[in-house]
């Protein structure tokens, strides 16, 4: 049975340009809105994790900052992969006990760190950069290659020492990033900044970070309102060039708004007696769990360093 002609034609009122059924590329406005939503979602998720009950959430922020600094130093002094990955398994167990998704943590770290760190460490794989025992020969020239004042060996190969060095570097960076991410996810940003004052960081530095974190959300919400208003009035009719112009003008407008807001906030704080030190009603209090955890961290750091020396000797 054949459909009538009028039913097979596209309606001019619905699709005057004949693009019905085609997938339209997203413009700058839509992409920016999606990025803003992702940023807000990640920030809210971080706060939710820090407020939920768990092992690391119950520790004093000062203990966690001390553990972060001490363990970062210890990890980057280790030269054996066995010790590094053994510590990483314990770290993942602590993350699981704190209610973090181990799978999500692995994806967020190990899909990014090997890419960037591996690219930087890639030249060290080859014998021309780091001589050593060849594992895989790429090519042999027959005679040494001279490039100006440099003399390169005739054989280019992937060396055992280079592979071990790259694996050690990537492991150190990945595990260090995982440790920092776990600590920041299980600690509220304000508590983390207050804990930094315990380690004699300048108060102007801590206050600047705290004010930045507090008001960056206000600016993001203002930016979201600007783009939502634009999208509501645009109806998808503006071209890419016009959208680029709007994004550029929005950046300038947001900069001016942030500058004006910073002056108003400072005047309001100065009128209320602000002298450079943020005073809060909540105070930290060490518990027996905090003291026990501090002792375990100190002992673990010394044990890792001593075991690395024994294995290296």
Secondary structure, DSSP 8 states (H G I E B T S, - for coil): ----HHHHS--TTT-TTS-TT------HHHHHHHHHHHHHHHHHHHHHHHHS--TTTTS-HHHHHHHHHHHHHHHTT---HHHHHHHHHHHHHHHHHTT--HHHHHHHHHTTHHHHHHHHHGGGGBTTTS---EEEEEEE-SS-EEETTEEE-SEEEEEHHHHHHHHHHHHHHHHHHHHHHHHHHTS-HHHHHHHHHHTT--HHHHHHHHHHHHHHHHHHHHHHHHHHHHHHHHTT-S-HHHHHHHHHHHHHHHHHHHHHHHHHHHHHHHHTT--S----S------HHHHHHHHHHHHHHHHHHHHHHHHH-
